[in-house]
Amino acid sequence: MVWLALESPVDALGWVGVAGVHGHRTQFEAIALLGVIALQGIWGGALFVFASRPIYEPYLDTTQPWGLDPVDDISLGGVIMCVAGLAFVVTAVVRLVSLLLSLEGGDRRRPTPTPLPT
């Protein structure tokens, strides 16, 4: 399970950072962090999906009991990594839209009328 070893720790750190556990994370920082994590997942997954040979030497004998070729297993792990990366993209887009809507809503407040001088 190569994808589990590579993807899970980075994803966990990403979600902790995005959630702003210590309350110091701005919306922009969270969106940027999501983007970086999404790139890591998608590019790493693409590397595995298009691998023409097994990447790890000790990994050659571990997939045979499951009925999988090592290259097929790494490709499957790459697909899972890409899907996880896309989950971060979707989350980043939702947060960006939310941020833009809140900024737009703040600028459109109705001004309070000032009384005319008499």
C-alpha angles and dihedrals in degrees: 000000000000093000091058093053094048104035107038101063093047092046092049092052089047095053091047089052094046093049090055094226092188093042095243099104116109122210091250093051091049092051092048091049091050090052093052092048091047091053091049092052097044097044093043090048092049090052089056096041093056097039111130094196137024111284098210123053096209089050095069097090100036100078099048095083088056092052094247131126110234091241092050091049093050089048090052090050089051091054090051090050091051091051090050089050090052090053087060091048091053091048091049092050092049091050092046093051090047091050093048093047091051091050092048092047091051093055095049098061113137110251117235111246116246117220117250116249114254 
